[in-house]
Amino acid sequence: MGDSLAKIVGAVLLGAVMAGFPAPAAAGAAACAENEPALQVLGSGGPVADDGRASSGYLLWADGRARVLIDAGGGIFLRFGEAGATLDELDLIAITHLHTDHVADLPALLKGAYFSDRERILAISGPDGAGRFPGIEPFLNRLFDAQGGAFGYLAGLLDGSEGMFGLQAKTVAHASDSPVTVRDRDGLRIEAIGVHHGPVPTLAYRLSAAGRRIVVSGDQNLDSPGFLEFTRDADLLVMPFPIPESAGKAAATLHARPSKIAGLATGARVRHLVLSHFMARSLKDRDVGVARVRADYKGRLTLARDLQCIPLP
């Protein structure tokens, strides 16, 4: 009788302990893998921890696996695991720019892969440097250099030593107003182009797989001359939506007002527009901004949420 009671109590305690841990989130991965190519939103928030969302991050699913991670802002380390993705599978990490809400979780993700079976080199693309912003290669060195890096104990990432897989930096000039090919193999083509985000060197990315084209714009105010053509006839366009139509000049130097987003999506004949990169201050006026977009853009429109899977039929 005592043994039976102990077993019951033990089972109850175990259940209580396990209830404190999230269930495996394989459903999101399965949904994306079954409807590939697909883009999964890992983080739809911004740089302030007041919107209940992770910062910027997106996954391209193709061929049954997560192949490209675009940005790794705060919270993406957690969302990446919840999505059922692994760094073993990735062909590329594509960084749009070096604001913290786009790269803060990159070191944690790369460290986590130390415990994986990955051996092949992992490419990381990003812009060149300007002003206070280093290029992607100096940025990685500042993170992982054995002597002066913030995480010098992970120096093996720079050359594939110490049991680590190596990183390969792919630098794209942010002043480029025509597409630059970052990768083109195994049925996946990835191109980048420079876009205007105030003084911050920034890239947009175009991913082509299985006859579909996805454009992730990066933060920008849509003043870049080559972006319209870069986006033309895209099956899916992800645009940041952090400011209202009434935003002042300073904010509009960094981001696009709703009317400009609508004009771009309409002019480029985008089939599906996804609005993301929300902030609490913009969410309160979200419906007004969305209505402004809807006034001009007649294609499919989606408001992004974390872990959402967006298939491309």
Secondary structure, 3 states (H helix, E strand, C coil): CHHHHHHHHHHHHHHHHHHCCCCCCHHHHHHHHHCCCEEEEEECCCCCCCCCCCCCEEEEEECCEEEEEECCCCCHHHHHHHCCCCCCCCCEEECCCCCHHHHCCHHHHHHHHHHCCCCCCEEEEEECCECCECCHHHHHHHHHCCCCCCCHHHCHHHHCCCCCCCEEEEEECCCCCCCEEEEEECCEEEEEEEECCCCCCEEEEEEEECCEEEEECCCCCCCCCCHHHHHCCCCEEEEECCCCCCCCHHHHHHCCCHHHHHHHHHHCCCCEEEEECCCHHHHCCHHHHHHHHHHHCCCEEEECCCCCEEECC
